[in-house]
C-alpha cells in the first residue's frame, strides 16, 4: 500500500530527506542525502556507483516509499535492447482479435483497413519499464546495473533521459507530463560513458563506517543485540580489508546477522561464525582464505 504522495518541493532540506529515509529504515549519510535531495529538487537523474551490496538499489526502493510512488525497475544485462526496455506488441492478443474479426465476417477492404488500425491500438501495447515510467505519475525509475548493458543501450538510455519522450511509430510521441525520479546504479564492472554521467548528478557509495553499520543492523534487525551488531560490523570491516574476491556489502552483513540470530546467537562466537560464512562470503576462495588465516578470531 502506497503512502500519501510527497512532492520533491515538500522536502525542504537534505536533513529532512535523511529523516524521511530513516523513518523507512534507510540510514543515509550527509553526502548521500544531499546528492539525493539535489537530484529531486533539480529534476536530474542520480547516478550511484559503489561496490555491490552497499545499498544503491535499496535507496531507490526506500525513496519510492518516501514519495508514495511506485518503483519501476529496469534490470540491465548484456544484450538488453530498446524494445525490451521500452514496449512490445502483444502478438497473441492481436492474433485473437484477427480471428474474432474473421468469425464475424469482416473481410472487405474497408474492414481490412479498420482491422489494421485496431491491431495497433494502445490496448495491445505492452509497456516495458521505460514506457511505464513515462506514463506513471509520480514514479521512481530504477535503472539497475547500467554497467552490465551494452554501449548501444547506454546511448539509447541517454536519449530517453534527455527529454523523457519516446516515439512509437504506430501511435505517435509519448512524453512524461511529470518526469519520473530516476536512479541509475553501477557496480563499475565497466566504465560508463561520460555523456550519461554528465546528464546525471553523481555519488559514490562507500561501505558504511563502523558506527553506521552497527546502527543499520540494529535498525533493520530489532532482535539483534548491540554486542552482536558491533562484533559483526567489526568482522565485516576486517573482511573488507582482507583482499577478498568479493568483500561483503551491507546486504551480506545483514544476511549474516540474520543467520546468526536464527541460530540463537547473541554474540559472534568464532565457531558459529565459521559455519555461517556462506551467508556473508559467496566465493569458496574467500571462505578458505578467511578460515586459513584465522580472520574470524578478531570478530
C-alpha positions as CSV (number, residue, x, y, z in Angstrom):
1,X,0.0,0.0,0.0
2,X,1.4,3.4,-1.1
3,X,1.7,6.3,1.3
4,X,0.5,9.8,0.6
5,X,2.3,11.2,-2.4
6,X,5.0,13.6,-1.4
7,X,6.4,16.1,-3.9
8,X,10.1,17.0,-4.1
9,X,9.2,20.6,-3.2
10,X,7.7,19.3,0.1
11,X,11.2,18.2,1.3
12,X,12.9,21.4,2.5
13,X,16.5,20.2,3.2
14,X,18.8,17.3,2.8
15,X,18.5,16.7,6.6
16,X,14.7,16.4,6.2
17,X,15.2,13.9,3.4
18,X,17.6,11.9,5.6
19,X,14.9,11.9,8.4
20,X,12.3,10.6,5.9
21,X,14.6,7.8,4.7
22,X,15.4,7.0,8.3
23,X,11.7,6.6,9.0
24,X,11.8,3.8,6.4
25,X,14.9,2.2,8.0
26,X,17.4,3.5,5.4
27,X,20.2,5.4,7.2
28,X,21.7,7.8,4.7
29,X,24.8,9.8,5.5
30,X,25.0,13.5,4.8
31,X,26.7,13.1,1.4
32,X,24.1,10.7,0.0
33,X,21.2,12.6,1.5
34,X,22.5,15.8,-0.1
35,X,23.0,14.2,-3.5
36,X,19.5,12.7,-3.4
37,X,17.9,15.9,-2.3
38,X,19.6,17.9,-5.2
39,X,18.5,15.3,-7.7
40,X,14.9,15.6,-6.5
41,X,14.9,19.4,-6.5
42,X,16.8,19.8,-9.8
43,X,14.9,17.1,-11.6
44,X,18.1,15.3,-12.6
45,X,18.8,11.6,-12.6
46,X,21.1,10.4,-9.7
47,X,23.9,8.1,-10.8
48,X,25.1,5.9,-8.0
49,X,28.3,3.9,-8.1
50,X,29.7,1.6,-5.5
51,X,30.6,-2.0,-4.6
52,X,27.8,-4.5,-4.9
53,X,25.7,-4.6,-1.7
54,X,26.3,-1.0,-0.4
55,X,22.6,0.0,-0.7
56,X,22.2,1.6,-4.2
57,X,19.1,-0.5,-5.1
58,X,17.7,-0.2,-1.6
59,X,17.9,3.6,-1.8
60,X,15.6,3.6,-4.8
61,X,13.1,1.3,-3.1
62,X,13.1,3.5,0.0
63,X,12.8,6.7,-1.9
64,X,9.8,5.3,-3.7
65,X,8.3,4.6,-0.3
66,X,9.1,8.1,1.0
67,X,7.5,9.7,-2.0
68,X,4.5,7.4,-2.0
69,X,5.3,6.5,-5.7
70,X,5.5,3.1,-7.4
71,X,9.1,1.8,-8.0
72,X,9.6,0.8,-11.6
73,X,12.8,-1.3,-12.0
74,X,14.7,-1.9,-15.2
75,X,17.3,-4.6,-14.5
76,X,20.1,-4.2,-17.1
77,X,22.0,-7.1,-18.6
78,X,24.2,-7.9,-21.6
79,X,22.1,-7.9,-24.8
80,X,19.3,-5.7,-23.4
81,X,17.8,-3.7,-26.2
82,X,15.4,-0.8,-26.6
83,X,12.4,-3.0,-27.3
84,X,12.9,-5.0,-24.1
85,X,13.1,-1.8,-22.1
86,X,10.5,0.3,-23.9
87,X,7.5,-1.6,-25.2
88,X,6.3,-4.6,-27.2
89,X,3.2,-5.5,-29.1
90,X,1.0,-8.3,-27.7
91,X,1.0,-10.5,-30.7
92,X,-1.1,-13.2,-29.1
93,X,-3.9,-10.8,-28.4
94,X,-3.6,-9.2,-31.8
95,X,-4.0,-12.7,-33.4
96,X,-7.1,-13.4,-31.3
97,X,-8.5,-10.1,-32.4
98,X,-8.0,-11.0,-36.0
99,X,-9.6,-14.4,-35.6
100,X,-12.6,-12.8,-33.8
101,X,-13.0,-10.4,-36.7
102,X,-12.8,-13.2,-39.2
103,X,-15.5,-15.1,-37.3
104,X,-17.8,-12.1,-37.6
105,X,-17.3,-11.9,-41.4
106,X,-15.1,-8.8,-41.5
107,X,-13.4,-9.5,-44.9
108,X,-13.9,-6.4,-47.1
109,X,-11.4,-3.8,-48.0
110,X,-12.9,-1.3,-45.5
111,X,-12.8,-3.9,-42.8
112,X,-9.2,-4.7,-43.5
113,X,-8.2,-1.0,-43.1
114,X,-10.2,-0.8,-39.9
115,X,-8.7,-4.0,-38.6
116,X,-5.1,-2.9,-39.3
117,X,-5.7,0.3,-37.3
118,X,-7.2,-1.7,-34.5
119,X,-4.3,-4.1,-34.3
120,X,-2.0,-1.2,-33.2
121,X,-4.4,0.2,-30.7
122,X,-2.9,1.2,-27.3
123,X,-4.7,-1.8,-25.7
124,X,-2.4,-4.2,-27.5
125,X,0.8,-2.4,-26.4
126,X,2.8,-4.0,-23.5
127,X,4.6,-1.2,-21.6
128,X,8.1,-2.2,-20.5
129,X,9.8,-0.3,-17.7
130,X,10.9,2.9,-19.5
131,X,7.4,3.5,-21.1
132,X,5.7,2.5,-17.9
133,X,7.8,5.1,-16.0
134,X,6.9,7.9,-18.5
135,X,3.2,7.1,-18.2
136,X,3.1,6.7,-14.4
137,X,3.0,10.0,-12.4
138,X,4.6,10.1,-10.0
139,X,7.1,7.2,-10.2
140,X,10.6,6.3,-9.3
141,X,12.6,4.6,-12.1
142,X,15.5,2.4,-11.1
143,X,17.9,1.6,-13.9
144,X,19.8,-1.0,-12.1
145,X,23.4,-2.0,-13.0
146,X,23.7,0.0,-16.2
147,X,27.3,-1.2,-16.5
148,X,26.0,-4.6,-17.4
149,X,24.2,-3.3,-20.5
150,X,25.9,-2.7,-23.9
151,X,27.1,0.6,-25.2
152,X,24.3,0.9,-27.6
153,X,21.7,0.6,-24.9
154,X,23.5,3.2,-22.8
155,X,23.3,5.6,-25.7
156,X,19.6,4.9,-26.1
157,X,19.0,5.5,-22.4
158,X,20.8,8.8,-22.6
159,X,18.4,9.9,-25.3
160,X,15.4,8.9,-23.2
161,X,16.6,10.7,-20.1
162,X,17.4,13.9,-22.1
163,X,13.7,14.8,-22.7
164,X,11.7,11.9,-21.2
165,X,10.0,11.4,-24.6
166,X,9.7,8.4,-26.8
167,X,8.3,7.8,-30.3
168,X,6.1,4.8,-31.2
169,X,5.6,4.8,-35.0
170,X,2.1,3.3,-34.8
171,X,0.9,5.6,-32.0
172,X,3.0,8.8,-32.1
173,X,5.0,10.6,-29.4
174,X,4.6,9.9,-25.7
175,X,6.0,12.4,-23.2
176,X,6.1,12.3,-19.5
177,X,3.9,15.1,-18.0
178,X,5.9,14.8,-14.8
179,X,9.3,13.1,-15.4
180,X,10.0,10.2,-13.0
181,X,12.6,10.4,-10.3
182,X,15.5,8.4,-11.8
183,X,18.1,6.4,-10.0
184,X,20.9,4.8,-12.2
185,X,23.2,2.4,-10.5
186,X,26.5,0.8,-11.5
187,X,28.8,-1.7,-9.8
188,X,31.7,-0.5,-12.1
189,X,32.2,-3.7,-13.9
190,X,33.0,-1.4,-16.9
191,X,33.3,2.3,-17.4
192,X,30.1,4.1,-18.2
193,X,30.4,6.8,-20.8
194,X,30.9,10.4,-19.7
195,X,27.8,11.6,-21.7
196,X,25.5,9.6,-19.5
197,X,27.2,10.8,-16.3
198,X,27.0,14.4,-17.4
199,X,23.2,14.1,-17.7
200,X,23.1,12.9,-14.0
201,X,24.2,14.0,-10.6
202,X,26.8,11.6,-9.3
203,X,27.5,10.0,-5.9
204,X,29.9,7.2,-4.9
205,X,28.6,5.0,-2.1
206,X,31.3,3.7,0.3
207,X,30.9,0.8,2.6
208,X,29.4,2.3,5.8
209,X,31.6,3.4,8.7
210,X,31.6,1.1,11.8
211,X,29.1,3.1,13.8
212,X,26.7,3.5,10.9
213,X,26.8,-0.2,10.1
214,X,26.0,-1.1,13.7
215,X,23.1,1.4,13.5
216,X,21.9,-0.3,10.3
217,X,22.0,-3.7,11.8
218,X,20.1,-2.7,14.9
219,X,17.5,-0.8,12.8
220,X,16.9,-3.5,10.3
221,X,17.1,-6.4,12.7
222,X,15.4,-5.3,16.0
223,X,16.1,-8.7,17.6
224,X,19.8,-8.2,17.2
225,X,21.8,-7.4,20.3
226,X,24.2,-4.5,20.4
227,X,27.0,-6.9,21.2
228,X,26.3,-9.0,18.1
229,X,25.8,-6.0,15.9
230,X,29.1,-4.5,17.0
231,X,31.0,-7.8,16.6
232,X,29.5,-8.5,13.1
233,X,30.2,-4.9,11.9
234,X,33.8,-5.2,13.2
235,X,34.2,-8.6,11.5
236,X,32.8,-7.2,8.2
237,X,35.2,-4.3,8.4
238,X,38.1,-6.7,8.7
239,X,36.9,-8.9,5.8
240,X,36.7,-5.8,3.5
241,X,40.3,-5.1,4.2
242,X,41.5,-8.7,3.6
243,X,41.8,-8.6,-0.2
244,X,39.0,-11.0,-0.8
245,X,37.5,-11.7,-4.3
246,X,34.1,-10.3,-3.2
247,X,34.2,-8.3,0.1
248,X,30.8,-8.3,1.9
249,X,28.5,-5.4,1.5
250,X,25.8,-4.2,3.8
251,X,23.3,-6.7,2.3
252,X,25.7,-9.6,3.1
253,X,26.3,-8.2,6.6
254,X,22.5,-8.2,7.2
255,X,22.2,-11.7,5.9
256,X,25.0,-12.9,8.1
257,X,23.5,-11.3,11.2
258,X,20.0,-12.7,10.4
259,X,21.5,-16.2,10.0
260,X,23.3,-15.9,13.4
261,X,20.1,-14.6,15.1
262,X,18.2,-17.5,13.5
263,X,20.6,-19.9,15.2
264,X,20.1,-18.1,18.6
265,X,23.4,-16.2,18.7
266,X,23.7,-13.2,20.9
267,X,27.4,-12.6,20.2
268,X,29.8,-13.7,17.4
269,X,31.2,-17.0,18.5
270,X,34.1,-17.9,16.2
271,X,32.8,-21.4,15.7
272,X,29.3,-20.3,14.8
273,X,30.8,-17.5,12.6
274,X,32.7,-20.1,10.7
275,X,29.8,-22.4,9.9
276,X,27.6,-19.4,8.7
277,X,30.2,-17.9,6.3
278,X,28.0,-18.9,3.4
279,X,25.7,-16.0,4.4
280,X,28.4,-13.4,4.1
281,X,31.0,-14.7,1.6
282,X,29.9,-16.2,-1.7
283,X,33.2,-17.4,-3.1
284,X,34.9,-20.6,-1.9
285,X,38.3,-19.0,-2.2
286,X,37.2,-16.2,0.2
287,X,35.9,-18.7,2.7
288,X,39.1,-20.7,2.6
289,X,41.3,-17.7,3.0
290,X,39.3,-16.4,6.0
291,X,39.4,-19.8,7.7
292,X,43.0,-20.4,6.9
293,X,44.2,-17.0,8.1
294,X,42.1,-17.0,11.2
295,X,40.4,-13.8,10.3
296,X,37.3,-14.6,12.4
297,X,39.3,-14.7,15.7
298,X,39.1,-10.9,15.9
299,X,35.4,-10.7,15.0
